[in-house]
């Protein structure tokens, strides 16, 4: 048996529940990415991409599930991870280029709040993105209460990841909103490691927001001198 085949088929048992090992590993990589991002480390992006690639296979359960692993398809969650890979690649390139232009040892991005002009563009764009995504997921077969939640997790994650790549302080607040609905969504549908990690993310996300808020204030003060 190949290592890849073993990894995809391996499960961890908690009582009567069976959890895919790659869901646990993907979640840990996601948490590591969030911590590295709070420290403005470029390595946050490749670590996050690896975690998202694993979680993409988890949420397309009808394709990648083995044995008694969860076998439902949640297109919003799967699309979220696919989109994260794409946006993270953009963030990786942007932060790397920023670091190359700066002095050795400088951070990849300087946190700041969005401008009024940026809000005027982002808010309607996000609203349209949400509505279009919801209709696509509905056409793919999703329905009921979780359709709205799944779509918000997808939309909020896309917005937060883009915001992180640009250095927007608000992206941490969006992550908090994603976590608050992500925990019950994951636990209710049997993705226990993902739900647990969403809950673990929350204090780290709050810490990240406070950290970036402090840095943005310090940067603003220096600029004003």
Backbone torsions as a table, in degrees:
resi	resn	phi	psi	omega
1	UNK	NA	129.7	-179.9
2	UNK	-70.7	159.4	179.7
3	UNK	-63.4	-40.4	-179.5
4	UNK	-63.9	-45.2	179.6
5	UNK	-62.6	-43.2	178.1
6	UNK	-60.5	-44.8	-177.8
7	UNK	-62.2	-43.7	-178.0
8	UNK	-69.8	-30.3	-177.1
9	UNK	-91.5	-13.5	-175.5
10	UNK	-71.8	140.5	178.2
11	UNK	-132.4	157.6	174.8
12	UNK	-115.0	132.3	-175.0
13	UNK	-103.3	129.1	173.2
14	UNK	-122.8	98.1	-175.1
15	UNK	63.2	-122.6	-179.9
16	UNK	-90.0	-0.7	-176.6
17	UNK	-94.5	141.6	177.9
18	UNK	-118.8	124.8	-173.9
19	UNK	-121.5	132.0	179.7
20	UNK	-65.7	132.3	179.6
21	UNK	-59.0	-37.1	-177.9
22	UNK	-67.8	-22.5	174.5
23	UNK	-69.2	-40.7	179.0
24	UNK	-65.5	-47.5	-179.1
25	UNK	-63.8	-42.3	179.2
26	UNK	-62.2	-39.9	178.8
27	UNK	-66.4	-40.6	179.1
28	UNK	-65.0	-39.9	177.5
29	UNK	-65.2	-37.2	177.6
30	UNK	-63.9	-42.5	177.5
31	UNK	-64.4	-41.4	178.5
32	UNK	-62.0	-38.8	178.6
33	UNK	-63.4	-40.8	179.7
34	UNK	-63.7	-41.0	179.8
35	UNK	-66.3	-44.2	178.2
36	UNK	-64.3	-36.1	178.5
37	UNK	-65.2	-38.6	178.1
38	UNK	-62.4	-30.8	177.6
39	UNK	-88.8	3.3	178.8
40	UNK	58.9	42.5	177.9
41	UNK	-94.7	132.3	-179.8
42	UNK	-60.4	-29.7	-179.5
43	UNK	-62.9	-13.0	177.0
44	UNK	-58.2	-34.8	-174.7
45	UNK	-71.6	-52.7	178.9
46	UNK	-63.9	-34.8	177.2
47	UNK	-64.0	-43.8	178.6
48	UNK	-63.8	-39.6	179.7
49	UNK	-61.4	-42.7	179.2
50	UNK	-62.3	-43.9	178.9
51	UNK	-64.6	-41.8	-179.4
52	UNK	-66.5	-35.3	178.3
53	UNK	-62.9	-40.4	178.0
54	UNK	-67.9	-43.9	-178.0
55	UNK	-69.4	-26.6	174.8
56	UNK	-58.6	-42.1	179.3
57	UNK	-69.7	-29.0	-179.2
58	UNK	-68.6	-43.6	-174.6
59	UNK	-84.7	-3.7	166.2
60	UNK	-103.4	59.7	-172.1
61	UNK	-59.9	-32.1	-179.1
62	UNK	-66.9	-19.9	-179.4
63	UNK	-98.1	-42.0	-170.2
64	UNK	-109.8	-3.8	-176.5
65	UNK	-72.6	149.2	176.8
66	UNK	-131.1	144.9	177.7
67	UNK	58.9	-128.5	-178.0
68	UNK	-100.0	24.4	173.4
69	UNK	-68.1	153.5	177.1
70	UNK	-54.8	132.7	-172.9
71	UNK	-118.0	15.9	179.1
72	UNK	-83.0	153.7	174.5
73	UNK	-100.4	121.8	173.2
74	UNK	-116.0	97.6	-171.7
75	UNK	-65.4	-33.3	178.4
76	UNK	-63.7	-45.5	179.6
77	UNK	-66.5	-44.5	179.7
78	UNK	-64.9	-43.4	178.9
79	UNK	-65.5	-35.2	177.2
80	UNK	-57.2	-47.2	-178.8
81	UNK	-68.3	-36.5	177.5
82	UNK	-66.0	-43.4	178.9
83	UNK	-64.9	-38.9	178.5
84	UNK	-59.7	-38.6	178.7
85	UNK	-61.9	-43.6	-178.8
86	UNK	-67.2	-49.2	-178.5
87	UNK	-67.7	-35.1	178.6
88	UNK	-65.4	-36.0	176.2
89	UNK	-62.0	-40.7	176.0
90	UNK	-62.9	-46.0	179.2
91	UNK	-62.4	-40.3	179.6
92	UNK	-60.7	-47.0	179.3
93	UNK	-64.3	-43.5	-177.5
94	UNK	-65.4	-47.1	-179.0
95	UNK	-66.5	-38.9	-179.9
96	UNK	-64.5	-42.4	179.3
97	UNK	-65.8	-39.8	179.4
98	UNK	-62.8	-42.8	-178.8
99	UNK	-67.3	-37.4	179.3
100	UNK	-65.8	-32.5	179.7
101	UNK	-76.3	-24.2	-177.6
102	UNK	-89.6	-172.2	178.6
103	UNK	-80.4	157.7	178.6
104	UNK	-61.4	132.0	178.7
105	UNK	90.8	-5.2	179.4
106	UNK	-78.9	155.9	179.1
107	UNK	-70.4	157.6	-175.2
108	UNK	-74.0	-21.6	-176.8
109	UNK	-153.2	151.7	177.1
110	UNK	-106.3	113.7	-177.9
111	UNK	-60.0	141.1	176.7
112	UNK	-156.9	160.7	174.3
113	UNK	-80.6	152.9	176.3
114	UNK	-67.2	151.0	176.6
115	UNK	-82.3	167.7	177.9
116	UNK	-60.2	-40.5	179.8
117	UNK	-62.9	-41.7	178.8
118	UNK	-65.3	-39.2	177.2
119	UNK	-62.9	-40.0	-179.1
120	UNK	-64.1	-25.7	177.6
121	UNK	-88.6	-45.2	-173.4
122	UNK	-69.3	-43.3	-174.4
123	UNK	-60.9	-52.8	177.9
124	UNK	-66.2	-32.4	179.0
125	UNK	-64.1	-41.8	179.2
126	UNK	-67.0	-39.9	179.2
127	UNK	-61.2	-46.2	179.1
128	UNK	-65.6	-41.6	179.5
129	UNK	-58.8	-43.0	179.6
130	UNK	-62.4	-48.7	-176.8
131	UNK	-63.7	-42.8	179.7
132	UNK	-65.7	-43.6	179.9
133	UNK	-62.0	-41.6	-179.5
134	UNK	-61.9	-40.6	179.3
135	UNK	-69.1	-35.3	177.8
136	UNK	-65.6	-45.0	-180.0
137	UNK	-66.3	-35.4	176.8
138	UNK	-64.6	-41.7	179.3
139	UNK	-65.6	-27.8	179.0
140	UNK	-81.3	-6.6	175.0
141	UNK	117.7	-4.3	177.9
142	UNK	-77.6	148.4	179.9
143	UNK	-159.2	175.5	175.7
144	UNK	81.0	-167.1	-175.2
145	UNK	-59.1	-38.7	-173.9
146	UNK	-73.4	-14.6	178.8
147	UNK	-61.0	-47.3	179.9
148	UNK	-63.7	-44.4	-178.5
149	UNK	-64.7	-45.8	-179.0
150	UNK	-60.9	-41.8	179.8
151	UNK	-66.1	-40.4	179.1
152	UNK	-65.2	-41.4	178.6
153	UNK	-59.3	-42.3	178.8
154	UNK	-64.1	-48.9	-178.0
155	UNK	-66.8	-47.2	-178.8
156	UNK	-62.5	-38.5	179.3
157	UNK	-65.7	-42.8	178.2
158	UNK	-60.4	-44.9	-179.7
159	UNK	-64.7	-45.6	-177.8
160	UNK	-64.4	-41.3	-178.8
161	UNK	-67.4	-41.3	176.1
162	UNK	-62.9	-42.3	179.3
163	UNK	-62.4	-38.1	177.7
164	UNK	-63.6	-42.2	-179.1
165	UNK	-63.6	-29.8	-179.6
166	UNK	-90.9	-10.8	-179.9
167	UNK	85.3	20.9	-179.7
168	UNK	-75.6	128.0	178.7
169	UNK	-62.5	-34.6	-176.1
170	UNK	-62.0	-19.5	-174.7
171	UNK	-61.9	-28.8	177.8
172	UNK	-66.4	-35.9	178.2
173	UNK	-66.1	-36.7	176.5
174	UNK	-65.7	-40.5	177.5
175	UNK	-60.1	-39.1	177.7
176	UNK	-60.6	-44.2	179.3
177	UNK	-64.3	-35.4	177.2
178	UNK	-67.7	-43.8	-179.3
179	UNK	-62.4	-38.9	-176.1
180	UNK	-63.0	-32.2	177.4
181	UNK	-96.7	-21.1	-178.6
182	UNK	-70.1	-33.6	-179.2
183	UNK	-62.1	-57.1	180.0
184	UNK	-64.6	-34.1	178.4
185	UNK	-59.8	-50.9	-176.2
186	UNK	-66.9	-45.2	-178.3
187	UNK	-65.4	-40.3	-179.0
188	UNK	-63.8	-32.2	-175.7
189	UNK	-101.1	13.2	171.2
190	UNK	88.5	6.6	178.6
191	UNK	-95.5	73.7	-170.9
192	UNK	-66.3	-43.9	176.7
193	UNK	-61.1	-40.3	179.3
194	UNK	-64.2	-43.4	178.7
195	UNK	-63.8	-42.1	179.0
196	UNK	-64.3	-42.0	-179.3
197	UNK	-70.1	-33.7	172.9
198	UNK	-57.7	-42.1	-179.7
199	UNK	-67.8	-38.5	178.7
200	UNK	-68.3	-34.0	179.0
201	UNK	-57.1	-36.8	-168.8
202	UNK	-53.0	-53.8	178.8
203	UNK	-63.4	-33.9	177.6
204	UNK	-67.1	-38.6	179.4
205	UNK	-66.2	-41.9	177.6
206	UNK	-62.9	-42.6	176.9
207	UNK	-61.8	-41.9	179.0
208	UNK	-61.8	-41.6	178.4
209	UNK	-62.1	-47.0	179.9
210	UNK	-62.1	-40.2	-179.2
211	UNK	-64.7	-48.0	-179.6
212	UNK	-68.6	-34.1	177.8
213	UNK	-62.4	-43.8	178.9
214	UNK	-62.7	-44.4	-179.2
215	UNK	-64.3	-40.9	-179.5
216	UNK	-64.3	-37.2	178.1
217	UNK	-67.6	-41.5	179.1
218	UNK	-64.6	-41.3	179.7
219	UNK	-64.5	-40.3	179.5
220	UNK	-65.1	-38.9	179.2
221	UNK	-65.7	-41.8	179.0
222	UNK	-63.9	-41.7	-179.8
223	UNK	-64.6	-35.1	-176.9
224	UNK	-73.5	-18.7	-178.4
225	UNK	-72.3	NA	NA
